[in-house]
Amino acid sequence: MYALVDCNNFYASCERVFRPNLREQPIVVLSNNDGCIIARSNEAKALGVPMGAPAFKFKALFEKKNIHVFSSNYALYGDMSHRVMSLLSTYSPDIEIYSIDEAFLQFKGFDLFELQGYAETIKKTVDKGTGIPISIGIAPTKALSKVANRIAKKFPKKTGGVYIIDSEEKRMKALKWLAVEDIWGIGSKHRKRLNSFKVFTAYDFIELHDDWVRKHLSVVGLRLKHELEGKPTLGLETVQTKKAIATTRTFDRMHTDFESIKERVSTFAVSCAEKLRTQGSCCTIVMVFLHTNWHRKDLPQYSKNIVVKTPYPTNSSIDLIRYATQGLEHLFKEGYHYKKAGVIVMGITPETAKQFSLFSTENPKHLPLMKTIDSLNKSIGQHKVKFASQDLGRMWKMKQEKLSPRYTTKLSEVIAVY
């Protein structure tokens, strides 16, 4: 059996842990630079606050309905997530951390366990240990555990936050209840096509012929169908290496000159290189994008990206700065007010399995240099050692006007009890 453990309204719940007075109060959390709404409590959803909407358009509603607004506090959210996952790992040796607020547990060899009581114990332990409420769905496959979790979250009073699909009757009832667009991996992308074939529920989906599903939704869709039929085809991914790494930012103000944007893109490339080295990977593709402020209809608009292939797999900051700058030189056009840029590295391969070109090899001095820089930045402070293309006196700081304290990761911001 598989369990999907999902933290309820995770970002909002993290804010409530240290502010009990916010329980049952509407909360929204904003994206980088306080731009868009990326998380809502149930109370905020009930007041009609949409996901992904620009925050400035709902400022009046926030004030009128006394909605509490927070900037993204990723240091807090990341630490709280680690605490939740550490507790979950004590209940099963087989765990896949699926996202910051979700994890799959596999109960292999738990035949003699009473899973309902076991799941309730997990829920109580996480709540007591972190203050984060969770929902747990248990089923014979990962896709069905997603369905069970959705039921547990949708009907908390009836299920107590735990639901188990452990019979054919429960499976059929759940699939007839679940809308096809709510199936894990289907979403709105395939909803219209499936609806046109009179497929409206998960039950309708599993009634389709395997050949039709493979043709229209590929082998991925076929595996999903088998999972919903109760046939396990998706195992745990206990080691997850990122397939792409991105560093993107909205600028604090619009830029029109090349050098200012080049400095930012260089910094983004360095960030990507550091992340590659942390997970022991290299990349073979660097994508750079640049675009203007689409909210400013009074200004000319421009948006474009470019892909640069590296001659060999690399995680050197020096290399990535060079290739990102090359891409930017092709992208940049005079006469535009640029508001956002980013660097995305792809074609990721293990650092231990580099395949070099016959005529292109990396500089052997880069590897020890990168290790020394990483070591220095770790010991004396992040980003103390920079590259010449970066602004030595500038630290990237996002607009975070409503940032809560980093209660668990910064000593000066720990709660004082009197």
C-alpha positions as CSV (number, residue, x, y, z in Angstrom):
1,M,0.0,0.0,0.0
2,Y,1.0,3.6,-0.7
3,A,0.2,6.7,1.4
4,L,0.3,10.2,0.1
5,V,0.8,12.7,2.9
6,D,-0.1,16.2,2.0
7,C,0.3,19.3,4.2
8,N,-2.9,21.3,4.2
9,N,-2.5,24.9,2.9
10,F,1.2,24.5,3.6
11,Y,2.5,28.1,3.3
12,A,-0.5,29.5,5.2
13,S,-0.1,26.7,7.9
14,C,3.6,27.6,8.4
15,E,2.6,31.2,9.1
16,R,0.0,30.1,11.6
17,V,2.3,27.9,13.6
18,F,4.0,30.9,15.1
19,R,0.9,33.1,15.0
20,P,-2.0,31.1,16.6
21,N,-4.2,34.1,16.4
22,L,-4.4,33.6,12.6
23,R,-6.2,30.2,12.9
24,E,-9.4,30.3,10.9
25,Q,-8.4,33.7,9.6
26,P,-8.0,34.3,5.8
27,I,-4.4,34.2,4.6
28,V,-2.7,34.7,1.3
29,V,1.0,34.3,0.4
30,L,2.6,36.2,-2.4
31,S,5.2,35.2,-5.0
32,N,8.7,36.7,-5.4
33,N,8.7,40.5,-5.2
34,D,5.1,40.4,-3.8
35,G,3.8,39.9,-7.3
36,C,1.1,37.3,-7.5
37,I,-1.0,35.1,-5.1
38,I,0.6,31.7,-4.9
39,A,-1.1,30.3,-1.8
40,R,-4.4,30.7,0.0
41,S,-6.0,29.4,3.1
42,N,-9.5,27.9,2.9
43,E,-10.9,31.0,4.3
44,A,-9.3,33.2,1.6
45,K,-10.6,30.8,-1.1
46,A,-14.1,31.2,0.3
47,L,-13.8,35.0,0.0
48,G,-13.1,34.6,-3.8
49,V,-9.4,35.2,-3.9
50,P,-8.1,33.5,-7.1
51,M,-4.8,31.6,-7.4
52,G,-2.1,33.3,-9.5
53,A,-3.8,36.7,-9.6
54,P,-1.8,39.9,-9.4
55,A,-1.8,41.0,-5.8
56,F,-2.3,44.7,-6.5
57,K,-5.7,44.0,-8.1
58,F,-7.0,42.6,-4.9
59,K,-5.5,45.1,-2.5
60,A,-8.9,46.6,-1.8
61,L,-10.4,43.1,-1.1
62,F,-7.6,42.3,1.3
63,E,-8.3,45.4,3.3
64,K,-12.1,45.1,3.2
65,K,-12.2,41.5,4.3
66,N,-9.2,41.7,6.7
67,I,-7.2,39.2,4.7
68,H,-3.7,38.7,6.2
69,V,-1.0,39.0,3.5
70,F,2.5,37.5,3.7
71,S,5.5,37.7,1.4
72,S,7.0,34.3,0.6
73,N,9.3,33.2,3.4
74,Y,11.1,30.3,1.7
75,A,13.6,29.9,4.6
76,L,10.8,29.2,7.0
77,Y,8.8,27.0,4.6
78,G,11.8,24.9,3.6
79,D,12.8,24.3,7.2
80,M,9.3,23.4,8.2
81,S,9.1,21.0,5.3
82,H,12.3,19.3,6.4
83,R,10.9,18.8,9.9
84,V,7.7,17.3,8.5
85,M,9.6,14.9,6.2
86,S,12.0,13.9,8.9
87,L,9.0,12.8,11.1
88,L,7.4,11.0,8.2
89,S,10.6,9.0,7.5
90,T,10.4,7.5,10.9
91,Y,7.1,5.7,10.0
92,S,8.4,4.0,6.8
93,P,11.9,3.3,5.4
94,D,10.5,3.9,1.9
95,I,9.7,7.5,1.3
96,E,9.6,9.8,-1.8
97,I,9.6,13.5,-1.1
98,Y,7.4,14.6,-4.0
99,S,7.3,18.3,-3.3
100,I,7.8,20.8,-0.5
101,D,4.5,19.8,1.0
102,E,3.9,16.2,-0.3
103,A,5.5,12.8,0.2
104,F,4.7,9.2,-0.7
105,L,5.2,6.5,1.8
106,Q,5.3,2.8,0.9
107,F,4.0,0.4,3.5
108,K,5.9,-2.7,2.3
109,G,5.7,-5.5,4.9
110,F,3.0,-3.8,6.9
111,D,0.5,-6.6,6.4
112,L,-0.1,-7.0,10.1
113,F,-0.6,-3.3,10.8
114,E,-3.9,-1.7,11.1
115,L,-3.3,1.2,8.7
116,Q,-6.2,3.4,9.8
117,G,-4.8,3.7,13.3
118,Y,-1.2,3.9,12.0
119,A,-2.1,6.8,9.7
120,E,-3.9,8.6,12.5
121,T,-0.8,8.2,14.7
122,I,1.3,9.8,11.9
123,K,-1.1,12.7,11.6
124,K,-1.1,13.3,15.4
125,T,2.7,13.1,15.5
126,V,3.3,15.6,12.7
127,D,0.7,18.0,14.2
128,K,2.3,17.8,17.6
129,G,5.8,17.9,16.4
130,T,5.5,20.8,13.8
131,G,2.0,22.3,14.2
132,I,1.4,21.6,10.4
133,P,-2.0,19.8,9.7
134,I,-1.8,17.0,7.1
135,S,-4.1,14.8,5.1
136,I,-3.3,11.2,4.4
137,G,-4.7,9.0,1.5
138,I,-3.8,5.3,1.4
139,A,-4.4,3.0,-1.5
140,P,-2.7,0.1,-3.5
141,T,-1.1,2.5,-6.0
142,K,0.4,5.9,-6.0
143,A,-2.3,7.4,-8.3
144,L,-5.1,5.9,-6.1
145,S,-3.4,7.3,-3.0
146,K,-3.7,10.7,-4.6
147,V,-7.4,10.1,-5.1
148,A,-7.7,9.0,-1.5
149,N,-5.9,12.0,-0.2
150,R,-8.2,14.3,-2.2
151,I,-11.2,12.7,-0.4
152,A,-9.5,13.0,3.0
153,K,-8.9,16.7,2.3
154,K,-12.3,17.4,0.8
155,F,-14.3,15.8,3.6
156,P,-12.2,16.4,6.8
157,K,-15.0,16.1,9.3
158,K,-16.2,12.7,7.9
159,T,-12.7,11.2,7.3
160,G,-10.7,12.9,10.1
161,G,-8.1,13.7,7.5
162,V,-7.3,10.0,6.7
163,Y,-9.0,7.9,4.0
164,I,-8.1,4.5,2.8
165,I,-9.1,2.9,-0.5
166,D,-8.9,-0.8,0.5
167,S,-11.7,-2.4,-1.3
168,E,-13.1,-2.6,-4.9
169,E,-16.3,-0.8,-3.7
170,K,-14.3,2.2,-2.3
171,R,-12.2,2.3,-5.5
172,M,-15.2,2.4,-7.8
173,K,-17.0,5.0,-5.7
174,A,-13.9,7.2,-5.6
175,L,-13.4,7.1,-9.3
176,K,-17.0,7.9,-10.1
177,W,-16.7,10.9,-7.8
178,L,-13.5,12.3,-9.1
179,A,-13.7,14.7,-12.1
180,V,-11.3,13.7,-15.0
181,E,-9.4,17.0,-14.8
182,D,-8.6,16.3,-11.1
183,I,-6.8,13.0,-12.0
184,W,-3.1,13.3,-11.1
185,G,-1.3,14.1,-14.4
186,I,-4.4,14.9,-16.5
187,G,-5.4,18.4,-15.4
188,S,-6.9,21.0,-17.7
189,K,-4.4,20.2,-20.5
190,H,-6.3,17.1,-21.6
191,R,-9.7,17.9,-20.1
192,K,-11.3,19.3,-23.2
193,R,-10.2,16.4,-25.4
194,L,-11.4,13.8,-22.9
195,N,-14.7,15.7,-22.4
196,S,-15.3,15.7,-26.2
197,F,-15.2,11.9,-26.0
198,K,-17.7,12.0,-23.1
199,V,-15.1,11.3,-20.5
200,F,-16.0,13.3,-17.4
201,T,-14.9,11.3,-14.5
202,A,-12.0,9.0,-13.5
203,Y,-14.4,6.1,-13.9
204,D,-15.1,7.1,-17.5
205,F,-11.3,7.3,-18.0
206,I,-10.6,3.7,-16.9
207,E,-13.4,2.5,-19.2
208,L,-11.4,3.7,-22.2
209,H,-9.5,1.1,-24.3
210,D,-5.8,0.8,-23.6
211,D,-4.9,1.4,-27.3
212,W,-7.0,4.7,-27.3
213,V,-5.3,5.9,-24.2
214,R,-1.8,5.1,-25.5
215,K,-2.6,6.9,-28.8
216,H,-4.0,10.1,-27.3
217,L,-2.2,10.3,-23.9
218,S,1.0,8.3,-24.7
219,V,2.4,5.6,-22.5
220,V,2.4,7.9,-19.5
221,G,-1.4,8.1,-19.7
222,L,-1.6,4.3,-20.1
223,R,0.4,3.8,-16.9
224,L,-1.9,6.3,-15.1
225,K,-5.0,4.3,-16.3
226,H,-3.4,1.1,-14.9
227,E,-2.7,2.8,-11.6
228,L,-6.3,3.8,-11.3
229,E,-7.3,0.3,-12.1
230,G,-5.3,-0.8,-9.0
231,K,-2.3,-2.2,-10.9
232,P,0.9,-0.7,-9.5
233,T,3.1,0.6,-12.3
234,L,4.8,3.6,-10.6
235,G,7.3,2.9,-7.9
236,L,8.9,5.3,-5.5
237,E,11.6,7.7,-6.8
238,T,13.8,7.8,-3.7
239,V,16.6,9.7,-5.4
240,Q,15.4,12.6,-7.5
241,T,17.8,14.6,-9.6
242,K,16.4,17.8,-11.1
243,K,16.0,17.7,-14.9
244,A,16.3,21.4,-15.1
245,I,17.5,24.2,-12.8
246,A,16.2,27.7,-13.1
247,T,17.1,31.1,-11.6
248,T,14.7,33.8,-12.7
249,R,13.9,37.1,-11.2
250,T,11.6,40.1,-11.7
251,F,13.8,43.2,-11.4
252,D,13.1,45.8,-8.7
253,R,12.9,48.3,-11.5
254,M,12.9,48.3,-15.3
255,H,16.3,48.3,-17.0
256,T,17.2,49.6,-20.4
257,D,21.0,49.2,-20.6
258,F,22.8,46.0,-21.4
259,E,25.4,46.1,-18.7
260,S,22.8,46.2,-15.8
261,I,21.0,43.1,-17.3
262,K,24.3,41.4,-18.0
263,E,25.2,41.7,-14.3
264,R,21.9,40.1,-13.3
265,V,22.1,37.3,-15.8
266,S,25.7,36.5,-14.7
267,T,24.5,36.3,-11.1
268,F,21.6,34.0,-12.2
269,A,24.2,31.8,-14.1
270,V,26.3,31.5,-10.9
271,S,23.3,30.5,-8.9
272,C,22.5,27.7,-11.4
273,A,26.1,26.5,-11.3
274,E,26.1,26.4,-7.5
275,K,22.9,24.3,-7.6
276,L,24.4,21.9,-10.1
277,R,27.5,21.4,-8.0
278,T,25.4,20.8,-4.9
279,Q,23.5,17.9,-6.5
280,G,26.7,16.6,-8.2
281,S,25.5,17.3,-11.8
282,C,26.6,19.1,-14.9
283,C,24.6,20.7,-17.7
284,T,24.9,20.7,-21.5
285,I,22.3,23.4,-22.3
286,V,21.9,26.9,-21.1
287,M,18.7,28.8,-21.9
288,V,18.4,32.6,-21.3
289,F,15.2,34.6,-21.5
290,L,14.4,38.3,-21.3
291,H,11.1,40.2,-21.3
292,T,9.5,43.5,-20.7
293,N,6.8,44.5,-18.2
294,W,3.6,43.2,-19.9
295,H,1.5,45.2,-17.3
296,R,2.9,48.4,-19.0
297,K,0.7,48.6,-22.0
298,D,2.0,52.1,-22.7
299,L,5.5,50.7,-23.5
300,P,6.7,48.5,-26.4
301,Q,6.7,44.8,-25.5
302,Y,9.4,42.2,-26.2
303,S,9.9,38.7,-25.0
304,K,12.4,36.1,-26.3
305,N,14.6,33.2,-25.2
306,I,17.6,31.6,-26.7
307,V,19.3,28.2,-26.1
308,V,23.1,27.8,-26.0
309,K,24.6,24.3,-26.1
310,T,27.8,23.9,-24.2
311,P,30.7,22.0,-25.9
312,Y,31.0,19.7,-22.9
313,P,29.1,19.0,-19.6
314,T,30.0,21.7,-17.1
315,N,29.0,23.1,-13.7
316,S,31.7,25.8,-13.7
317,S,30.3,29.2,-12.9
318,I,32.9,30.7,-15.3
319,D,31.6,28.6,-18.1
320,L,28.0,29.3,-17.4
321,I,28.5,33.0,-17.1
322,R,30.2,32.9,-20.5
323,Y,27.5,31.0,-22.3
324,A,24.6,32.9,-20.6
325,T,26.3,36.2,-21.6
326,Q,26.6,34.9,-25.2
327,G,22.9,34.2,-25.2
328,L,22.0,37.6,-23.7
329,E,24.1,39.3,-26.5
330,H,21.8,37.8,-29.1
331,L,18.6,38.6,-27.1
332,F,19.2,42.1,-26.0
333,K,17.6,44.9,-28.1
334,E,17.9,48.6,-27.5
335,G,14.7,50.7,-26.9
336,Y,12.9,48.3,-24.5
337,H,12.3,48.5,-20.7
338,Y,13.2,45.1,-19.4
339,K,11.5,43.8,-16.2
340,K,12.5,40.1,-16.0
341,A,15.3,37.8,-17.0
342,G,16.3,34.3,-16.2
343,V,18.8,31.4,-16.8
344,I,17.7,27.8,-17.0
345,V,20.2,24.9,-17.3
346,M,19.1,21.7,-18.9
347,G,20.5,18.5,-20.3
348,I,21.6,17.6,-16.8
349,T,24.0,14.6,-16.4
350,P,25.8,13.2,-13.4
351,E,29.2,14.9,-12.7
352,T,30.8,11.4,-12.6
353,A,29.6,10.5,-16.1
354,K,30.9,13.4,-18.2
355,Q,31.2,12.7,-21.9
356,F,33.6,15.1,-23.6
357,S,34.0,16.1,-27.2
358,L,37.1,15.1,-29.2
359,F,38.1,18.7,-29.7
360,S,36.6,20.5,-26.7
361,T,37.7,20.0,-23.1
362,E,37.0,21.9,-19.9
363,N,39.7,24.0,-18.2
364,P,41.3,21.7,-15.5
365,K,41.7,24.7,-13.2
366,H,37.9,25.3,-12.9
367,L,37.1,22.3,-10.7
368,P,39.5,23.0,-7.8
369,L,38.6,26.8,-8.1
370,M,34.9,26.1,-7.8
371,K,35.5,23.9,-4.8
372,T,37.5,26.6,-3.1
373,I,34.9,29.3,-3.9
374,D,32.1,27.1,-2.6
375,S,34.1,26.3,0.6
376,L,34.8,30.0,1.2
377,N,31.2,31.1,0.7
378,K,30.0,28.3,3.0
379,S,32.5,29.3,5.8
380,I,32.5,33.1,5.7
381,G,29.0,33.8,4.3
382,Q,27.0,33.3,1.2
383,H,28.1,35.2,-1.9
384,K,31.1,36.8,-0.3
385,V,33.3,35.6,-3.1
386,K,32.0,36.8,-6.5
387,F,33.0,36.9,-10.1
388,A,34.2,40.0,-12.0
389,S,31.0,40.2,-14.1
390,Q,28.9,40.5,-10.9
391,D,28.4,43.7,-9.0
392,L,30.7,43.2,-5.9
393,G,28.7,45.6,-3.8
394,R,25.2,44.4,-4.8
395,M,23.2,41.7,-3.0
396,W,20.0,40.6,-4.8
397,K,17.1,41.6,-2.6
398,M,13.5,40.8,-3.5
399,K,10.7,43.1,-2.6
400,Q,9.3,41.5,0.5
401,E,7.3,44.1,2.3
402,K,5.2,41.6,4.3
403,L,7.8,39.1,5.2
404,S,7.3,37.2,8.5
405,P,10.3,36.4,10.7
406,R,12.5,33.3,10.0
407,Y,11.5,31.8,13.3
408,T,13.4,28.5,12.9
409,T,16.6,29.4,10.9
410,K,17.8,32.8,12.1
411,L,18.7,33.2,15.8
412,S,17.9,36.9,16.0
413,E,14.4,36.2,14.8
414,V,13.5,33.3,17.1
415,I,10.4,33.9,19.2
416,A,11.2,35.3,22.7
417,V,9.0,33.9,25.5
418,Y,8.5,36.2,28.5
